[in-house]
């Protein structure tokens, strides 16, 4: 199913999200932005219908959408509590 992702959901949606996992009927999608995460949440019913038509009714039962992950400021094994490198900007 994941190899046919663009054919199942359409090219525009496939360009803006990536399927991460499919486990126990739950498909996890990662959106490229928070705006697309919101859009995908509103399109859940249509996506479930398209996926069911393409691969079968009981393969995907739920969709969970996660947004993009933010940058990590941690480098190395030791960290200091506080705001980190943002402290130096004013």
PDB file of N, CA, C and O in Angstrom:
ATOM      1  N   UNK A   1       0.819  -1.188   0.000  1.00  0.00           N
ATOM      2  CA  UNK A   1       0.000   0.000   0.000  1.00  0.00           C
ATOM      3  C   UNK A   1       0.870   1.262   0.000  1.00  0.00           C
ATOM      4  O   UNK A   1       0.583   2.211  -0.729  1.00  0.00           O
ATOM      5  N   UNK A   2       1.923   1.274   0.808  1.00  0.00           N
ATOM      6  CA  UNK A   2       2.739   2.479   0.915  1.00  0.00           C
ATOM      7  C   UNK A   2       3.484   2.780  -0.381  1.00  0.00           C
ATOM      8  O   UNK A   2       3.799   3.937  -0.662  1.00  0.00           O
ATOM      9  N   UNK A   3       3.770   1.737  -1.178  1.00  0.00           N
ATOM     10  CA  UNK A   3       4.454   1.973  -2.450  1.00  0.00           C
ATOM     11  C   UNK A   3       3.520   2.609  -3.470  1.00  0.00           C
ATOM     12  O   UNK A   3       3.983   3.262  -4.405  1.00  0.00           O
ATOM     13  N   UNK A   4       2.211   2.427  -3.305  1.00  0.00           N
ATOM     14  CA  UNK A   4       1.237   3.027  -4.221  1.00  0.00           C
ATOM     15  C   UNK A   4       0.596   4.291  -3.646  1.00  0.00           C
ATOM     16  O   UNK A   4      -0.487   4.683  -4.079  1.00  0.00           O
ATOM     17  N   UNK A   5       1.234   4.915  -2.705  1.00  0.00           N
ATOM     18  CA  UNK A   5       0.672   6.052  -1.994  1.00  0.00           C
ATOM     19  C   UNK A   5       0.188   7.168  -2.931  1.00  0.00           C
ATOM     20  O   UNK A   5      -0.944   7.623  -2.766  1.00  0.00           O
ATOM     21  N   UNK A   6       0.990   7.637  -3.912  1.00  0.00           N
ATOM     22  CA  UNK A   6       0.495   8.711  -4.789  1.00  0.00           C
ATOM     23  C   UNK A   6      -0.744   8.307  -5.600  1.00  0.00           C
ATOM     24  O   UNK A   6      -1.611   9.146  -5.846  1.00  0.00           O
ATOM     25  N   UNK A   7      -0.841   7.050  -6.016  1.00  0.00           N
ATOM     26  CA  UNK A   7      -2.017   6.620  -6.766  1.00  0.00           C
ATOM     27  C   UNK A   7      -3.256   6.538  -5.883  1.00  0.00           C
ATOM     28  O   UNK A   7      -4.371   6.771  -6.350  1.00  0.00           O
ATOM     29  N   UNK A   8      -3.064   6.209  -4.611  1.00  0.00           N
ATOM     30  CA  UNK A   8      -4.205   6.065  -3.704  1.00  0.00           C
ATOM     31  C   UNK A   8      -4.805   7.403  -3.294  1.00  0.00           C
ATOM     32  O   UNK A   8      -6.026   7.560  -3.298  1.00  0.00           O
ATOM     33  N   UNK A   9      -3.961   8.370  -2.940  1.00  0.00           N
ATOM     34  CA  UNK A   9      -4.486   9.624  -2.387  1.00  0.00           C
ATOM     35  C   UNK A   9      -4.401  10.796  -3.346  1.00  0.00           C
ATOM     36  O   UNK A   9      -4.988  11.844  -3.077  1.00  0.00           O
ATOM     37  N   UNK A  10      -3.698  10.655  -4.445  1.00  0.00           N
ATOM     38  CA  UNK A  10      -3.542  11.754  -5.387  1.00  0.00           C
ATOM     39  C   UNK A  10      -2.178  12.402  -5.243  1.00  0.00           C
ATOM     40  O   UNK A  10      -1.573  12.381  -4.171  1.00  0.00           O
ATOM     41  N   UNK A  11      -1.708  12.973  -6.332  1.00  0.00           N
ATOM     42  CA  UNK A  11      -0.352  13.534  -6.366  1.00  0.00           C
ATOM     43  C   UNK A  11      -0.182  14.719  -5.428  1.00  0.00           C
ATOM     44  O   UNK A  11       0.853  14.839  -4.773  1.00  0.00           O
ATOM     45  N   UNK A  12      -1.181  15.600  -5.349  1.00  0.00           N
ATOM     46  CA  UNK A  12      -1.037  16.804  -4.511  1.00  0.00           C
ATOM     47  C   UNK A  12      -0.906  16.442  -3.038  1.00  0.00           C
ATOM     48  O   UNK A  12      -0.037  16.972  -2.345  1.00  0.00           O
ATOM     49  N   UNK A  13      -1.755  15.551  -2.555  1.00  0.00           N
ATOM     50  CA  UNK A  13      -1.676  15.149  -1.150  1.00  0.00           C
ATOM     51  C   UNK A  13      -0.390  14.377  -0.891  1.00  0.00           C
ATOM     52  O   UNK A  13       0.253  14.576   0.140  1.00  0.00           O
ATOM     53  N   UNK A  14      -0.011  13.506  -1.805  1.00  0.00           N
ATOM     54  CA  UNK A  14       1.211  12.718  -1.629  1.00  0.00           C
ATOM     55  C   UNK A  14       2.456  13.593  -1.603  1.00  0.00           C
ATOM     56  O   UNK A  14       3.447  13.231  -0.969  1.00  0.00           O
ATOM     57  N   UNK A  15       2.423  14.740  -2.281  1.00  0.00           N
ATOM     58  CA  UNK A  15       3.568  15.659  -2.261  1.00  0.00           C
ATOM     59  C   UNK A  15       3.753  16.342  -0.915  1.00  0.00           C
ATOM     60  O   UNK A  15       4.851  16.800  -0.600  1.00  0.00           O
ATOM     61  N   UNK A  16       2.692  16.415  -0.117  1.00  0.00           N
ATOM     62  CA  UNK A  16       2.745  17.182   1.126  1.00  0.00           C
ATOM     63  C   UNK A  16       2.687  16.340   2.398  1.00  0.00           C
ATOM     64  O   UNK A  16       2.694  16.885   3.502  1.00  0.00           O
ATOM     65  N   UNK A  17       2.630  15.021   2.252  1.00  0.00           N
ATOM     66  CA  UNK A  17       2.652  14.174   3.439  1.00  0.00           C
ATOM     67  C   UNK A  17       3.323  12.846   3.113  1.00  0.00           C
ATOM     68  O   UNK A  17       3.374  12.416   1.961  1.00  0.00           O
ATOM     69  N   UNK A  18       3.833  12.214   4.161  1.00  0.00           N
ATOM     70  CA  UNK A  18       4.540  10.943   4.015  1.00  0.00           C
ATOM     71  C   UNK A  18       3.929   9.924   4.959  1.00  0.00           C
ATOM     72  O   UNK A  18       3.780  10.207   6.147  1.00  0.00           O
ATOM     73  N   UNK A  19       3.571   8.747   4.464  1.00  0.00           N
ATOM     74  CA  UNK A  19       3.101   7.706   5.379  1.00  0.00           C
ATOM     75  C   UNK A  19       4.277   7.146   6.182  1.00  0.00           C
ATOM     76  O   UNK A  19       5.279   6.717   5.609  1.00  0.00           O
ATOM     77  N   UNK A  20       4.148   7.152   7.498  1.00  0.00           N
ATOM     78  CA  UNK A  20       5.223   6.668   8.368  1.00  0.00           C
ATOM     79  C   UNK A  20       5.056   5.207   8.740  1.00  0.00           C
ATOM     80  O   UNK A  20       6.014   4.437   8.689  1.00  0.00           O
ATOM     81  N   UNK A  21       3.846   4.822   9.114  1.00  0.00           N
ATOM     82  CA  UNK A  21       3.635   3.429   9.531  1.00  0.00           C
ATOM     83  C   UNK A  21       2.182   3.043   9.366  1.00  0.00           C
ATOM     84  O   UNK A  21       1.293   3.893   9.321  1.00  0.00           O
ATOM     85  N   UNK A  22       1.962   1.750   9.278  1.00  0.00           N
ATOM     86  CA  UNK A  22       0.625   1.173   9.256  1.00  0.00           C
ATOM     87  C   UNK A  22       0.654  -0.016  10.205  1.00  0.00           C
ATOM     88  O   UNK A  22       1.258  -1.047   9.913  1.00  0.00           O
ATOM     89  N   UNK A  23      -0.010   0.146  11.347  1.00  0.00           N
ATOM     90  CA  UNK A  23       0.005  -0.901  12.369  1.00  0.00           C
ATOM     91  C   UNK A  23      -1.385  -1.010  12.996  1.00  0.00           C
ATOM     92  O   UNK A  23      -1.957  -0.010  13.430  1.00  0.00           O
ATOM     93  N   UNK A  24      -1.916  -2.214  13.040  1.00  0.00           N
ATOM     94  CA  UNK A  24      -3.223  -2.497  13.655  1.00  0.00           C
ATOM     95  C   UNK A  24      -4.326  -1.608  13.097  1.00  0.00           C
ATOM     96  O   UNK A  24      -5.201  -1.166  13.841  1.00  0.00           O
ATOM     97  N   UNK A  25      -4.292  -1.345  11.808  1.00  0.00           N
ATOM     98  CA  UNK A  25      -5.329  -0.551  11.171  1.00  0.00           C
ATOM     99  C   UNK A  25      -5.158   0.953  11.307  1.00  0.00           C
ATOM    100  O   UNK A  25      -6.001   1.706  10.820  1.00  0.00           O
ATOM    101  N   UNK A  26      -4.097   1.410  11.951  1.00  0.00           N
ATOM    102  CA  UNK A  26      -3.869   2.849  12.108  1.00  0.00           C
ATOM    103  C   UNK A  26      -2.727   3.283  11.193  1.00  0.00           C
ATOM    104  O   UNK A  26      -1.600   2.800  11.307  1.00  0.00           O
ATOM    105  N   UNK A  27      -3.040   4.202  10.286  1.00  0.00           N
ATOM    106  CA  UNK A  27      -2.058   4.765   9.376  1.00  0.00           C
ATOM    107  C   UNK A  27      -1.572   6.086   9.959  1.00  0.00           C
ATOM    108  O   UNK A  27      -2.379   6.967  10.255  1.00  0.00           O
ATOM    109  N   UNK A  28      -0.262   6.230  10.126  1.00  0.00           N
ATOM    110  CA  UNK A  28       0.327   7.450  10.660  1.00  0.00           C
ATOM    111  C   UNK A  28       0.935   8.224   9.493  1.00  0.00           C
ATOM    112  O   UNK A  28       1.777   7.703   8.761  1.00  0.00           O
ATOM    113  N   UNK A  29       0.500   9.471   9.329  1.00  0.00           N
ATOM    114  CA  UNK A  29       0.995  10.344   8.273  1.00  0.00           C
ATOM    115  C   UNK A  29       1.754  11.502   8.882  1.00  0.00           C
ATOM    116  O   UNK A  29       1.336  12.047   9.904  1.00  0.00           O
ATOM    117  N   UNK A  30       2.868  11.890   8.271  1.00  0.00           N
ATOM    118  CA  UNK A  30       3.593  13.079   8.700  1.00  0.00           C
ATOM    119  C   UNK A  30       3.420  14.143   7.635  1.00  0.00           C
ATOM    120  O   UNK A  30       3.794  13.949   6.479  1.00  0.00           O
ATOM    121  N   UNK A  31       2.849  15.270   8.036  1.00  0.00           N
ATOM    122  CA  UNK A  31       2.627  16.387   7.121  1.00  0.00           C
ATOM    123  C   UNK A  31       3.872  17.249   7.061  1.00  0.00           C
ATOM    124  O   UNK A  31       4.653  17.290   8.011  1.00  0.00           O
ATOM    125  N   UNK A  32       4.060  17.943   5.934  1.00  0.00           N
ATOM    126  CA  UNK A  32       5.250  18.779   5.780  1.00  0.00           C
ATOM    127  C   UNK A  32       5.143  20.107   6.520  1.00  0.00           C
ATOM    128  O   UNK A  32       6.159  20.765   6.746  1.00  0.00           O
ATOM    129  N   UNK A  33       3.937  20.512   6.901  1.00  0.00           N
ATOM    130  CA  UNK A  33       3.750  21.753   7.650  1.00  0.00           C
ATOM    131  C   UNK A  33       2.533  21.610   8.550  1.00  0.00           C
ATOM    132  O   UNK A  33       1.743  20.680   8.394  1.00  0.00           O
ATOM    133  N   UNK A  34       2.387  22.529   9.486  1.00  0.00           N
ATOM    134  CA  UNK A  34       1.220  22.477  10.366  1.00  0.00           C
ATOM    135  C   UNK A  34      -0.054  22.774   9.584  1.00  0.00           C
ATOM    136  O   UNK A  34      -1.115  22.242   9.907  1.00  0.00           O
ATOM    137  N   UNK A  35       0.040  23.614   8.564  1.00  0.00           N
ATOM    138  CA  UNK A  35      -1.133  23.903   7.736  1.00  0.00           C
ATOM    139  C   UNK A  35      -1.607  22.636   7.017  1.00  0.00           C
ATOM    140  O   UNK A  35      -2.807  22.368   6.956  1.00  0.00           O
ATOM    141  N   UNK A  36      -0.672  21.864   6.479  1.00  0.00           N
ATOM    142  CA  UNK A  36      -1.046  20.621   5.810  1.00  0.00           C
ATOM    143  C   UNK A  36      -1.538  19.583   6.814  1.00  0.00           C
ATOM    144  O   UNK A  36      -2.397  18.769   6.475  1.00  0.00           O
ATOM    145  N   UNK A  37      -1.024  19.589   8.023  1.00  0.00           N
ATOM    146  CA  UNK A  37      -1.524  18.665   9.043  1.00  0.00           C
ATOM    147  C   UNK A  37      -2.995  18.954   9.320  1.00  0.00           C
ATOM    148  O   UNK A  37      -3.799  18.028   9.428  1.00  0.00           O
ATOM    149  N   UNK A  38      -3.351  20.226   9.435  1.00  0.00           N
ATOM    150  CA  UNK A  38      -4.744  20.611   9.647  1.00  0.00           C
ATOM    151  C   UNK A  38      -5.602  20.201   8.460  1.00  0.00           C
ATOM    152  O   UNK A  38      -6.697  19.669   8.637  1.00  0.00           O
ATOM    153  N   UNK A  39      -5.110  20.446   7.257  1.00  0.00           N
ATOM    154  CA  UNK A  39      -5.843  20.087   6.051  1.00  0.00           C
ATOM    155  C   UNK A  39      -6.078  18.576   5.974  1.00  0.00           C
ATOM    156  O   UNK A  39      -7.175  18.137   5.628  1.00  0.00           O
ATOM    157  N   UNK A  40      -5.064  17.789   6.292  1.00  0.00           N
ATOM    158  CA  UNK A  40      -5.207  16.336   6.248  1.00  0.00           C
ATOM    159  C   UNK A  40      -6.204  15.839   7.291  1.00  0.00           C
ATOM    160  O   UNK A  40      -6.928  14.873   7.050  1.00  0.00           O
ATOM    161  N   UNK A  41      -6.240  16.493   8.440  1.00  0.00           N
ATOM    162  CA  UNK A  41      -7.210  16.089   9.463  1.00  0.00           C
ATOM    163  C   UNK A  41      -8.635  16.337   8.987  1.00  0.00           C
ATOM    164  O   UNK A  41      -9.536  15.560   9.299  1.00  0.00           O
ATOM    165  N   UNK A  42      -8.845  17.413   8.233  1.00  0.00           N
ATOM    166  CA  UNK A  42     -10.188  17.681   7.716  1.00  0.00           C
ATOM    167  C   UNK A  42     -10.550  16.744   6.559  1.00  0.00           C
ATOM    168  O   UNK A  42     -11.730  16.505   6.303  1.00  0.00           O
ATOM    169  N   UNK A  43      -9.556  16.221   5.871  1.00  0.00           N
ATOM    170  CA  UNK A  43      -9.798  15.320   4.741  1.00  0.00           C
ATOM    171  C   UNK A  43      -9.774  13.839   5.132  1.00  0.00           C
ATOM    172  O   UNK A  43      -9.764  12.977   4.254  1.00  0.00           O
ATOM    173  N   UNK A  44      -9.766  13.534   6.414  1.00  0.00           N
ATOM    174  CA  UNK A  44      -9.624  12.141   6.855  1.00  0.00           C
ATOM    175  C   UNK A  44     -10.666  11.211   6.260  1.00  0.00           C
ATOM    176  O   UNK A  44     -10.325  10.117   5.810  1.00  0.00           O
ATOM    177  N   UNK A  45     -11.910  11.612   6.248  1.00  0.00           N
ATOM    178  CA  UNK A  45     -12.959  10.727   5.724  1.00  0.00           C
ATOM    179  C   UNK A  45     -12.771  10.438   4.242  1.00  0.00           C
ATOM    180  O   UNK A  45     -12.931   9.298   3.805  1.00  0.00           O
ATOM    181  N   UNK A  46     -12.426  11.476   3.460  1.00  0.00           N
ATOM    182  CA  UNK A  46     -12.196  11.248   2.038  1.00  0.00           C
ATOM    183  C   UNK A  46     -10.980  10.351   1.819  1.00  0.00           C
ATOM    184  O   UNK A  46     -10.995   9.479   0.950  1.00  0.00           O
ATOM    185  N   UNK A  47      -9.924  10.568   2.610  1.00  0.00           N
ATOM    186  CA  UNK A  47      -8.734   9.729   2.480  1.00  0.00           C
ATOM    187  C   UNK A  47      -9.035   8.279   2.826  1.00  0.00           C
ATOM    188  O   UNK A  47      -8.583   7.370   2.130  1.00  0.00           O
ATOM    189  N   UNK A  48      -9.790   8.055   3.889  1.00  0.00           N
ATOM    190  CA  UNK A  48     -10.163   6.687   4.259  1.00  0.00           C
ATOM    191  C   UNK A  48     -10.968   6.024   3.141  1.00  0.00           C
ATOM    192  O   UNK A  48     -10.795   4.838   2.863  1.00  0.00           O
ATOM    193  N   UNK A  49     -11.847   6.795   2.503  1.00  0.00           N
ATOM    194  CA  UNK A  49     -12.628   6.255   1.396  1.00  0.00           C
ATOM    195  C   UNK A  49     -11.765   5.895   0.197  1.00  0.00           C
ATOM    196  O   UNK A  49     -11.950   4.838  -0.406  1.00  0.00           O
ATOM    197  N   UNK A  50     -10.821   6.767  -0.153  1.00  0.00           N
ATOM    198  CA  UNK A  50      -9.926   6.487  -1.279  1.00  0.00           C
ATOM    199  C   UNK A  50      -9.045   5.277  -1.008  1.00  0.00           C
ATOM    200  O   UNK A  50      -8.845   4.431  -1.879  1.00  0.00           O
ATOM    201  N   UNK A  51      -8.521   5.206   0.215  1.00  0.00           N
ATOM    202  CA  UNK A  51      -7.648   4.079   0.568  1.00  0.00           C
ATOM    203  C   UNK A  51      -8.441   2.777   0.577  1.00  0.00           C
ATOM    204  O   UNK A  51      -7.956   1.751   0.099  1.00  0.00           O
ATOM    205  N   UNK A  52      -9.655   2.812   1.117  1.00  0.00           N
ATOM    206  CA  UNK A  52     -10.493   1.608   1.145  1.00  0.00           C
ATOM    207  C   UNK A  52     -10.823   1.139  -0.265  1.00  0.00           C
ATOM    208  O   UNK A  52     -10.855  -0.064  -0.525  1.00  0.00           O
ATOM    209  N   UNK A  53     -11.068   2.070  -1.173  1.00  0.00           N
ATOM    210  CA  UNK A  53     -11.359   1.699  -2.557  1.00  0.00           C
ATOM    211  C   UNK A  53     -10.141   1.089  -3.235  1.00  0.00           C
ATOM    212  O   UNK A  53     -10.283   0.238  -4.113  1.00  0.00           O
ATOM    213  N   UNK A  54      -8.945   1.512  -2.836  1.00  0.00           N
ATOM    214  CA  UNK A  54      -7.736   1.037  -3.490  1.00  0.00           C
ATOM    215  C   UNK A  54      -7.159  -0.249  -2.921  1.00  0.00           C
ATOM    216  O   UNK A  54      -6.631  -1.069  -3.673  1.00  0.00           O
ATOM    217  N   UNK A  55      -7.247  -0.445  -1.602  1.00  0.00           N
ATOM    218  CA  UNK A  55      -6.585  -1.608  -1.000  1.00  0.00           C
ATOM    219  C   UNK A  55      -7.514  -2.508  -0.200  1.00  0.00           C
ATOM    220  O   UNK A  55      -7.105  -3.591   0.218  1.00  0.00           O
ATOM    221  N   UNK A  56      -8.724  -2.099   0.017  1.00  0.00           N
ATOM    222  CA  UNK A  56      -9.646  -2.928   0.793  1.00  0.00           C
ATOM    223  C   UNK A  56     -10.178  -2.171   1.996  1.00  0.00           C
ATOM    224  O   UNK A  56      -9.553  -1.241   2.507  1.00  0.00           O
ATOM    225  N   UNK A  57     -11.343  -2.597   2.427  1.00  0.00           N
ATOM    226  CA  UNK A  57     -12.070  -1.845   3.452  1.00  0.00           C
ATOM    227  C   UNK A  57     -11.439  -1.929   4.844  1.00  0.00           C
ATOM    228  O   UNK A  57     -11.463  -0.935   5.570  1.00  0.00           O
ATOM    229  N   UNK A  58     -10.885  -3.054   5.240  1.00  0.00           N
ATOM    230  CA  UNK A  58     -10.418  -3.232   6.618  1.00  0.00           C
ATOM    231  C   UNK A  58      -8.913  -3.067   6.792  1.00  0.00           C
ATOM    232  O   UNK A  58      -8.382  -3.398   7.852  1.00  0.00           O
ATOM    233  N   UNK A  59      -8.215  -2.563   5.777  1.00  0.00           N
ATOM    234  CA  UNK A  59      -6.763  -2.405   5.898  1.00  0.00           C
ATOM    235  C   UNK A  59      -6.442  -1.197   6.772  1.00  0.00           C
ATOM    236  O   UNK A  59      -5.646  -1.302   7.705  1.00  0.00           O
ATOM    237  N   UNK A  60      -7.054  -0.050   6.476  1.00  0.00           N
ATOM    238  CA  UNK A  60      -6.843   1.177   7.252  1.00  0.00           C
ATOM    239  C   UNK A  60      -8.170   1.561   7.892  1.00  0.00           C
ATOM    240  O   UNK A  60      -9.155   1.806   7.196  1.00  0.00           O
ATOM    241  N   UNK A  61      -8.192   1.611   9.217  1.00  0.00           N
ATOM    242  CA  UNK A  61      -9.405   1.969   9.946  1.00  0.00           C
ATOM    243  C   UNK A  61      -9.347   3.382  10.515  1.00  0.00           C
ATOM    244  O   UNK A  61     -10.374   4.042  10.674  1.00  0.00           O
ATOM    245  N   UNK A  62      -8.128   3.841  10.821  1.00  0.00           N
ATOM    246  CA  UNK A  62      -7.933   5.166  11.418  1.00  0.00           C
ATOM    247  C   UNK A  62      -6.719   5.817  10.776  1.00  0.00           C
ATOM    248  O   UNK A  62      -5.796   5.144  10.316  1.00  0.00           O
ATOM    249  N   UNK A  63      -6.744   7.147  10.757  1.00  0.00           N
ATOM    250  CA  UNK A  63      -5.586   7.915  10.292  1.00  0.00           C
ATOM    251  C   UNK A  63      -5.184   8.853  11.418  1.00  0.00           C
ATOM    252  O   UNK A  63      -6.017   9.562  11.981  1.00  0.00           O
ATOM    253  N   UNK A  64      -3.896   8.847  11.737  1.00  0.00           N
ATOM    254  CA  UNK A  64      -3.360   9.804  12.715  1.00  0.00           C
ATOM    255  C   UNK A  64      -2.358  10.682  11.979  1.00  0.00           C
ATOM    256  O   UNK A  64      -1.428  10.184  11.345  1.00  0.00           O
ATOM    257  N   UNK A  65      -2.556  11.984  12.072  1.00  0.00           N
ATOM    258  CA  UNK A  65      -1.702  12.943  11.374  1.00  0.00           C
ATOM    259  C   UNK A  65      -0.793  13.616  12.388  1.00  0.00           C
ATOM    260  O   UNK A  65      -1.256  14.133  13.405  1.00  0.00           O
ATOM    261  N   UNK A  66       0.504  13.605  12.105  1.00  0.00           N
ATOM    262  CA  UNK A  66       1.469  14.316  12.943  1.00  0.00           C
ATOM    263  C   UNK A  66       2.085  15.426  12.102  1.00  0.00           C
ATOM    264  O   UNK A  66       2.246  15.292  10.889  1.00  0.00           O
ATOM    265  N   UNK A  67       2.420  16.510  12.764  1.00  0.00           N
ATOM    266  CA  UNK A  67       3.030  17.639  12.074  1.00  0.00           C
ATOM    267  C   UNK A  67       4.520  17.440  11.904  1.00  0.00           C
ATOM    268  O   UNK A  67       5.070  16.410  12.295  1.00  0.00           O
ATOM    269  N   UNK A  68       5.162  18.420  11.323  1.00  0.00           N
ATOM    270  CA  UNK A  68       6.615  18.327  11.141  1.00  0.00           C
ATOM    271  C   UNK A  68       7.326  18.418  12.481  1.00  0.00           C
ATOM    272  O   UNK A  68       6.834  19.050  13.416  1.00  0.00           O
ATOM    273  N   UNK A  69       8.461  17.796  12.563  1.00  0.00           N
ATOM    274  CA  UNK A  69       9.229  17.870  13.805  1.00  0.00           C
ATOM    275  C   UNK A  69      10.107  19.113  13.768  1.00  0.00           C
ATOM    276  O   UNK A  69      10.652  19.470  12.723  1.00  0.00           O
ATOM    277  N   UNK A  70      10.238  19.763  14.905  1.00  0.00           N
ATOM    278  CA  UNK A  70      11.045  20.975  14.994  1.00  0.00           C
ATOM    279  C   UNK A  70      12.524  20.656  15.094  1.00  0.00           C
ATOM    280  O   UNK A  70      12.906  19.506  15.313  1.00  0.00           O
ATOM    281  N   UNK A  71      13.353  21.672  14.935  1.00  0.00           N
ATOM    282  CA  UNK A  71      14.792  21.424  15.029  1.00  0.00           C
ATOM    283  C   UNK A  71      15.204  21.108  16.458  1.00  0.00           C
ATOM    284  O   UNK A  71      14.624  21.625  17.413  1.00  0.00           O
ATOM    285  N   UNK A  72      16.191  20.271  16.591  1.00  0.00           N
ATOM    286  CA  UNK A  72      16.711  19.933  17.906  1.00  0.00           C
ATOM    287  C   UNK A  72      17.960  20.767  18.172  1.00  0.00           C
ATOM    288  O   UNK A  72      18.865  20.838  17.341  1.00  0.00           O
ATOM    289  N   UNK A  73      17.993  21.393  19.342  1.00  0.00           N
ATOM    290  CA  UNK A  73      19.151  22.213  19.697  1.00  0.00           C
ATOM    291  C   UNK A  73      20.159  21.402  20.502  1.00  0.00           C
ATOM    292  O   UNK A  73      21.183  21.945  20.914  1.00  0.00           O
ATOM    293  N   UNK A  74      19.906  20.154  20.731  1.00  0.00           N
ATOM    294  CA  UNK A  74      20.802  19.324  21.528  1.00  0.00           C
ATOM    295  C   UNK A  74      21.893  18.746  20.651  1.00  0.00           C
ATOM    296  O   UNK A  74      21.628  18.142  19.612  1.00  0.00           O
ATOM    297  N   UNK A  75      23.121  18.944  21.090  1.00  0.00           N
ATOM    298  CA  UNK A  75      24.274  18.382  20.395  1.00  0.00           C
ATOM    299  C   UNK A  75      25.166  17.742  21.448  1.00  0.00           C
ATOM    300  O   UNK A  75      25.664  18.427  22.341  1.00  0.00           O
ATOM    301  N   UNK A  76      25.365  16.468  21.350  1.00  0.00           N
ATOM    302  CA  UNK A  76      26.215  15.786  22.314  1.00  0.00           C
ATOM    303  C   UNK A  76      25.442  15.247  23.494  1.00  0.00           C
ATOM    304  O   UNK A  76      24.234  15.457  23.595  1.00  0.00           O
ATOM    305  N   UNK A  77      26.124  14.550  24.392  1.00  0.00           N
ATOM    306  CA  UNK A  77      25.452  13.867  25.494  1.00  0.00           C
ATOM    307  C   UNK A  77      25.082  14.766  26.665  1.00  0.00           C
ATOM    308  O   UNK A  77      24.235  14.384  27.473  1.00  0.00           O
ATOM    309  N   UNK A  78      25.677  15.934  26.788  1.00  0.00           N
ATOM    310  CA  UNK A  78      25.409  16.799  27.942  1.00  0.00           C
ATOM    311  C   UNK A  78      24.518  17.964  27.530  1.00  0.00           C
ATOM    312  O   UNK A  78      24.662  18.525  26.444  1.00  0.00           O
ATOM    313  N   UNK A  79      23.591  18.316  28.426  1.00  0.00           N
ATOM    314  CA  UNK A  79      22.707  19.447  28.163  1.00  0.00           C
ATOM    315  C   UNK A  79      22.611  20.315  29.402  1.00  0.00           C
ATOM    316  O   UNK A  79      22.862  19.853  30.515  1.00  0.00           O
ATOM    317  N   UNK A  80      22.255  21.549  29.212  1.00  0.00           N
ATOM    318  CA  UNK A  80      22.066  22.502  30.293  1.00  0.00           C
ATOM    319  C   UNK A  80      20.627  22.985  30.228  1.00  0.00           C
ATOM    320  O   UNK A  80      20.129  23.324  29.155  1.00  0.00           O
ATOM    321  N   UNK A  81      19.961  23.017  31.370  1.00  0.00           N
ATOM    322  CA  UNK A  81      18.579  23.492  31.400  1.00  0.00           C
ATOM    323  C   UNK A  81      18.524  24.963  31.060  1.00  0.00           C
ATOM    324  O   UNK A  81      19.460  25.711  31.346  1.00  0.00           O
ATOM    325  N   UNK A  82      17.452  25.372  30.462  1.00  0.00           N
ATOM    326  CA  UNK A  82      17.284  26.768  30.096  1.00  0.00           C
ATOM    327  C   UNK A  82      16.896  26.892  28.637  1.00  0.00           C
ATOM    328  O   UNK A  82      16.559  25.904  27.985  1.00  0.00           O
ATOM    329  N   UNK A  83      16.945  28.094  28.139  1.00  0.00           N
ATOM    330  CA  UNK A  83      16.481  28.352  26.786  1.00  0.00           C
ATOM    331  C   UNK A  83      17.490  27.975  25.714  1.00  0.00           C
ATOM    332  O   UNK A  83      17.126  27.871  24.542  1.00  0.00           O
ATOM    333  N   UNK A  84      18.712  27.774  26.074  1.00  0.00           N
ATOM    334  CA  UNK A  84      19.694  27.332  25.100  1.00  0.00           C
ATOM    335  C   UNK A  84      20.205  28.443  24.201  1.00  0.00           C
ATOM    336  O   UNK A  84      20.341  29.576  24.661  1.00  0.00           O
ATOM    337  N   UNK A  85      20.494  28.162  22.932  1.00  0.00           N
ATOM    338  CA  UNK A  85      21.132  29.146  22.065  1.00  0.00           C
ATOM    339  C   UNK A  85      20.270  30.371  21.776  1.00  0.00           C
ATOM    340  O   UNK A  85      20.780  31.387  21.302  1.00  0.00           O
ATOM    341  N   UNK A  86      18.987  30.290  22.052  1.00  0.00           N
ATOM    342  CA  UNK A  86      18.127  31.448  21.813  1.00  0.00           C
ATOM    343  C   UNK A  86      18.415  32.573  22.802  1.00  0.00           C
ATOM    344  O   UNK A  86      17.993  33.706  22.572  1.00  0.00           O
ATOM    345  N   UNK A  87      19.129  32.291  23.909  1.00  0.00           N
ATOM    346  CA  UNK A  87      19.464  33.311  24.892  1.00  0.00           C
ATOM    347  C   UNK A  87      20.338  34.416  24.329  1.00  0.00           C
ATOM    348  O   UNK A  87      20.287  35.549  24.809  1.00  0.00           O
ATOM    349  N   UNK A  88      21.132  34.111  23.329  1.00  0.00           N
ATOM    350  CA  UNK A  88      22.108  35.083  22.825  1.00  0.00           C
ATOM    351  C   UNK A  88      21.522  36.083  21.839  1.00  0.00           C
ATOM    352  O   UNK A  88      22.224  36.987  21.385  1.00  0.00           O
ATOM    353  N   UNK A  89      20.230  35.930  21.499  1.00  0.00           N
ATOM    354  CA  UNK A  89      19.650  36.787  20.483  1.00  0.00           C
ATOM    355  C   UNK A  89      18.913  38.001  21.038  1.00  0.00           C
ATOM    356  O   UNK A  89      18.071  38.575  20.348  1.00  0.00           O
ATOM    357  N   UNK A  90      19.204  38.389  22.234  1.00  0.00           N
ATOM    358  CA  UNK A  90      18.612  39.638  22.662  1.00  0.00           C
ATOM    359  C   UNK A  90      17.941  39.633  23.927  1.00  0.00           C
ATOM    360  O   UNK A  90      17.416  40.663  24.351  1.00  0.00           O
TER     361      UNK A  90
END
